[in-house]
Amino acid sequence: MKDVKLRKFHAASWDEPLIMELGRKGERGIIPPTPAKKVCEDIGPAKELVPSGMWRQEDIDLPELAQYHVLQHYLRLSQETMGMDLGADIGEGTCTMKYSPKMHEQIVNSTKMTDLHPLQPDDTLQGILEIVYGLEQYLKQISGMSKFTFQPGGGSHATYTNACLLRKYHESRGELAQRDEVITTIFSHPCDGATPATAGFKVITLMPDENGYPDLEALKAIVSERTAGIMFTNPEDTGIFNPKVAEYVKVVHDAGGLCFYDQANANGIMGIARAFDAGFDACHFNLHKTFSSPHGCEGPAAGAYGVREELARFLPVPTVEFDGSKYFLDYDRPDSIGKVRSFMGNLECIVRAYAWIRSMGAEGLKTVAKISVLNNNYLDMLLLRIKGVSRPYAEGKRRLEQARYSLEQLKEDTGVGTLDIKNRLSDFGVQGYWLSHHPWIVPEPFTPEPCETYSKADMDYWAAAMKQSIEEAYEDPSFSINAPYGQAIGKIVDDSLIEDPERWACTYRAFKRKHKKD
């Protein structure tokens, strides 16, 4: 690591306006051809084909730009953004930011994919239905579960689907009024507590013991006839894998509850440990993480949710089935919780995940897990050599594919905290790291995750940038506190904006409305 040469990174700064504020009246990016005379005669005015109740009352307010101006706008924005194609996303712990093969991007951008319509008859959707069905078979083998749905639009949505299924299951047994409590753990993903609360359950949170495991004796004390189930992550966000997880499952099962395994952190155990074998009733995977589909933008999320055979009847409709000769969508499921998302979910993620599994093969998936664990422990060794870095809980025990570290000592020594170091890292072309969910049980946290994508050189560089940033903090705290110095946006001094919904907007229409109010 001592021989690593750090880059001096400086992002472009275009001060780019919103696309809605650009353009000039009359500019065009494309001029559609005039319909053929015979088409006009046969079809008639297009307006007559649209019911009057669907006509716009006012002209649509869109910017008018030449095609190359649109291209310039989005290229400028891309130059102000860090991402996988520019630098290593090692810092995004719990998010498994891995490289997505560009061949898979070509597949999902093919007209064979993009021209599909979800309301086509099943017999014209045989190709995509075969892929959905095939991916389900792979995930059944990887998890041990009997049936999957790909409707959820991400991991949190999959945990919400599980909470809804919990309700339906206990309702079918006449016990819903009685079983109103769901248990989770403090180092599980917050959605494992938030989604059952949204579904109407009371949530009980287990704190860790001295090893960082959820306290087993505390679990035994809180389960009761009111327990609907437990929803938790393993390995948790500390990177600590709980080897006695089957004991936790037994405690909840003995109380009459169901057990859900949040497997968003599955990259280090894929092909090695299965949810079914630990006794779980349901689990989910994030296709946009573990199975290589990128996060956001052209890679919307997908939470693959799977259950044991006795719970399959409750899954969302439709499911994809195969009768031996053709694939079809099955809506005839009277015990289903209904839809949780339109149609079959985010098909782009499904196709990428299917392609990735096919290209890796069974042994390849195991290799992914092994390299992820190896990478994590190599980076762990580098980071623990840096003054000011510590790693709480389970002293001397290995982590899997991520770990939660603390800069508490650095903060006490210099007044420089983890947010300051995160900002400074970006000046070396390293994307700022993931900190931790709130509350910060681990003080001044940061959580890197070097999955199988990254080379030894990538990890050496990341650790060297951390070391340099921390050494600067010990030498001149004010320099660190004022970072970053080479970004499109220098520093967000007041981050209270995001906590006030009256000050931000998710659509241009809302932005204009709130702007007028100001």
N, C-alpha and C positions, 0 to 999 in steps of 0.2 A: 504493500500500500504506500510505502514511503517514496516509491519511484513514480507514482501516478502524477501526471501533469494535468492540473485542473484547467478547464476552459473558462474564459471570461465571456459569459453569455450576455447578449443584449437583445431584447425583443424589439420588434418594430413597433412604432407608436404612430398610428395614422389619425387619431382623433376622429374616427369614422362615425358619421351620423347613422341613424336608423335607416333601413332601406325604404321605409314609408316616407321619409323626408327627402329622398333623392328623386331625380327625374325631372323632365320637362314635358309640358303638354305636347302631345303629338309624337313623342319618341316611341319607337316600336322595337321590340326584340325579335319578333317574328310576325309576318303577315300571312294569315292562313289563306290558302287558295280559294277562289270563288267556286262554289259547287257547280257541277256540270248541269247544263240546262235540263237534261232528262231527269236527273235526280230531283231538281226543284219541281218539275212538273209532276213527278210520281209521288213525292213526299208532301209537297205543299210547304207553306210557311212553318218553320221550326217552332215558332211561338205557339202555334195552335196545338202542338204536341204536348205542351206543358200545361197542367191544370192552372187556371187563373189564380187560385189561392197560393200557388208557389211562385208567382211572378214577383220580382223585386219591385218595391215601391220607389226606390232611388237607385241611381247608378252606383255600381260598386266602386269603392274608394281604393284604388290600387295605384302604386307608383308606375309611371311610364318611363321606361329606360331602354336604351339600346342593349343588345345582348352582351357586348363586351363591357359595358358599365356594370352589369350584374355580376359578371365574372370578376372584374376588378374589386368590387365591393366585398365579395366573399373571400377572395384571396387575401385581401388586406386583413380581414378579421382572422383568417387562419394563421397569419403571421404573428398575431398577437396572442396566440394560444399554444400552450405546451401540450404535448400528447405523445402517444406511444411511438409515432413515426419520427419524432424529433429527439426524444430522450427517454431514459429508462424510468418507468413508473413503479419502481421498487417500493416507493414510499406509501403506496395505496393499500395498506394492510386491510384485511377483511374484504377487499374488493377483487383480488386475484386479477390484476391487470396484466394479461398476457398478449402475446402477439397473435393476431388473427390472420391466417394465411390469405394472401391476396387472391389466390385461386378461388377461395370460397366467396369472396366479394364478387367475383365475376359470375359465379353461379346465381347468387341472389339478385344480381342486376340483369340477368338474362331475361329476354322477353318471355321465355317459357315460364318464368316466375312472375314477372311484373304484370303480365297481361291476364293473369288469373283473376277471376271474380268469385267471391265467396258464395254467391247465390247461383252459381252454375249447377246444373244437375250432377249428381254424384258420378255418373258414368263418364263425364268429361273431366273429372278431377282425379282420375285414378293414379296419376303420377305423384301428385302432392300427398294424396291420402296414403299411398304406399310408404312415402318418406316419414310421415307422421307416425304411422303404425310401426314402421321399422325402428324409429328412434325409441318408441315406447318399449319395444322388445329389448333393446340394449339397456335402457335404464332399469328395466325389471331385473335384468341379470346383475347390473352393478349394485342395485340396492336390495334385491331380494323381494321387493314389493310385487303385488299382483296386477295392479292397474294404475295408469297415469293419466292425468289431464295436463294439457299445455296451455289452457286458457289464461291462467294468472299472468299479469303483466309485469312480474318481477318477484323478488324474494318476499317482500313484505305482503304483496298481494297473495302469494301462496300461503303465508302464515294466516292471513285473514280467511282464505278458503278453508284452511284447517279449522279455524275457530267456528266457522259456519257449519262445518261438518260435525264438529263436537256437539253443537246445539241439536242438529238433526238426529244424531245417533242417540243422545240421551232422551230426546223427545220421543223417538220411536219406542223407547223402553219405558216411557211414562215417568222419567226421572229428571226431566229438565228443571222443574221448579226446585227440586232438592239440590241438584248438582250445579252450583252457581260460582264455583271457584276454579281458577286456573293458576297453576304454579309455574314460575319461570326463575331464571337466575340472573344475577346482576351483570355477569360478563357474557350473557347471551345477547344476541342482537335485540335492540329495544322493541322491534316489531313483535317479538315473542311475548311481550307484555302489552304492547299498545293494541295489537289487533284483537286479542280476546276481550280487552276492555271495550273496544269499539263494538264488538259483538254482544256486549251486555254482561260479561263475566266480571266478577271481582278478581283482581290479580294479586297474588302473593309472591314476593320476590325473595329468593334464597341468597344469602350472602356467602362469600367463600370462607373455607377454613384456612389453616395456616399454610396448606399446600396449594391454595388457589382453587381447589375443587369446591363445588357447591356442598354445603354442609349436610352430610347424609343423615346425621342424627336430627338436625333441624327439620329435614324433609319428613322423617318418620313422625315427628311431633305435630306437623301441620296437616298431613293428609287425614281425610275423614270422609264420611258419607256425603259431604258437600263437594268433594273433589271431582271436577269434570275431567281434568287431565293435566299433563305437564307439557310445556313447550320450551325446549332449550337447545342450545348449540353445543356441539362437541366435535373437534376441539373448540373451546370458547375463544373469545377474542384476545385472550392472553396468549394463545397458541398452546395452552396446556391441554393435552388429551386426557380424558378421564377414563382410566382402564377398568373402573368398577361400574361403568354405566349401566350394566345389566342389573345391578343391585338397586339402582334408582328406579329402573323400569318396574322391577318386581314390587317395590313398595307401593307405587302408584296403581299397578294392576290389582294388587291385593285389596286396595281401597275402592276398586270399581272404576277407576279412571282410565283414560286413553293416553298414550305417550307419543308425542310428535318430536321428530328429530330434525332440527334446522340444520341442513347440510350445505349452507352457503360457504362454509369453510372446509369443503370436501376435497380440495385439490391435493392435499397431502395423504389422504387415506383412500383415494379412488382405486378400486380394484384390489384393495387390501382388507378393509373393514366394511361390513354391510349393515345397514340399519335393521334389516329383518333379523339378522343373526344376534343382534343385541336385544331383540324382543320388542322393537318399536312397532307401533300400529300404522304410522304414517311418516313421511319425510318429504323434503323438497330439495331440488338442486337449482342453482342459478345457471341457466344455459348461457347467460351473458358473462359468466365468470369462469366457472370450472370447465365449460365446454367451448371456450374460445371466442364466442361471439362478442364483439366489442360493446362497450357501454355507451348508450345514448346515440344521438345523431342518426346515422344510417343503421345502427344496431340496437333497436329498442329491446328492452329487457324481456325475459321470459322466465317464470318460475314454474318448473316442472314439479307437479305435486303428485305423489304416489301413495297408495294405501294397500293394506292387506286385503285379502279376498273378501272377507266378511263386511268390509266397509265400501267396497267398489260400487254398490248400488246407490250410494249417496253422492257420487262424483257429479260435477257439472255436466250439463248436456250441451252439445252432442259429444259422444265419444266416437272414436274411429274404430270400426270393426272390420273383420275379414271373414267371409263365409266360405272360403276355399277357392272361390273363383273371382270375386270382385270385392273391392273395399267400399264401405258405405258409412254414412253418418247416422248414428243411432240416437234418435230423440225419444224413443219409447222407454223411458226410465222413470217410472212414477215416484220413486223414492229420492230422486235427485234433489240437491239443494238449489237447482236451477242454474242459470248462467251467472258467471262472475265477470265475463268479458264477452265482447261480440265474437261470434264465429269460433274459429279454432285457436285464437291467440295470435301472437307475433310470429308469423310463419318464417320470416327471415332468420330469426334465431334458431328455429327448429331445423331449417335446412343447413345452416352453418354447423350446428352441433352434430347433426347426422353425418355431414361430410367429414368433420374432424374426427369423430369416433371411427368412421370407416378407414380414414387414412392412418390413424394411430394403431388400431387393432387392440386386442385384449392385452397383450404383453406391453404394447406401447403405453397404454393407460397406467399400468403398474409402474412403468419406468418414469412417467410423468410424476407420479406421487413420490417415488424414491428420490428423484432429482430435486423436487421441491423441498423435501425435508433436508437433503444434503445442502442445498443452497442456503436455506434458512440458518442452519447451524454454522455454516462458514461465515455468513454475515454476522451472526451472533458473536462469534469469536472476535471478529474485527471491532465490533461496536463496544464490547465490554472492556477493550483495552484503552478506550478513550476516557480521559479524565472527565468526571461530571455525569457519566452515563451509568445507570444501574438498571437492574431487571428484577422487579419484586416477585415474590412468591416462588415456591418450589425450588429452593436453592439447590443447585447441582443437577437438576433434572432437565432433560432436553425439551425443547419446544418442537412443534411440527413445522408448519409452513409460514408461520408468522410469530411475532412476539411483541408484547407491550413493554416498552422501556420507559424509564423515567429520567427527566433532567432536573429532578428536585434539588440535587446537590449543586448543579450549575446555578439554579435560581437563587439558592441561599448564598452562594459565594459571590455572585456578580449582579443579581437582579435581572439577568437575562433569562427569559422563559422559553418554553417550547415554541410558542407562536413566533417569537423573534427569530429563532433558528430556522423555523420553517420558511419564513420570508427570505432569509439570507441564502438558503439553499438554491433558490431559483436563479440567483445570479451566476451559478455555476452550470446552468442548463439542466438542473435537476428539479423535477416537479415537486412542489412542496408536499410533505408527507401527510398521511392521515394521522390525526391525533388520537382521539378516543371518543366514544359516545359519552354524553353527560349522564350522571355526574362523574367527575374525574376521580374515581376510586384510586387509581394510580396517579399520583401528583405529577404535573408537567409531563404528560405522556406523549409518546410517539410510537407508531405501530407500522413498521415496514413489513413487506411480504415479497421476498424474492422467489417467485414461482419458477417453474422449469424453463421459462423463456430466457432467463438472464444468464449471461456468461460470467466466469470468474472476473473478467476485466470490468464488467458492468458493476459487480458488487464491490470490487476494489475502488472504483471511481466513486460510487455512492458513499462508501465509508470514508473515503478521503475528503469528500466535500463536507461530510458531517464533522470530521476531525478539524478541518480548517475553520469551519464556522464556529465551533466551540472554542477553539484556541483564540480566535479573534475576540470572542466574548470575554475571555479571561484577561486579554490584553487591553481592550477598549470597549467596555459595555455599551457606551453610547453609539458606537459604530454599528453594533449588532441591532440595537433597538431601532435605529433609523433605517434599517434595510427593508425592502430591497432597493437596489440602485440601478438595475438595468431592465426594468419591466415596463410594459405599456401603461399600467396603472401603478404608480409608485407605492402607495401604501394606503389602505383603508383605515383611516384614523377612527372613524365612528362607525362601528358595525351594528349599531342599534337599528339601522334602517331595515334590516331583514326581519326584525322582530315586530315591526309596525306595518300591518297590511294596508294602512292608509297611505303609506309612502312608496309602495312598490306596485307594479302591475305586471300581470302575465300576458296581457294582450295589448295591442296598439290602441284599441278602442278604450280600454280601461285607462291606459296611459294618457290619452287625450282628455278623458273625463276628469282625471285627477289633476292633470296639468292646468286645465281651465280653472279648477277650484283654487289652485295656488295663485 
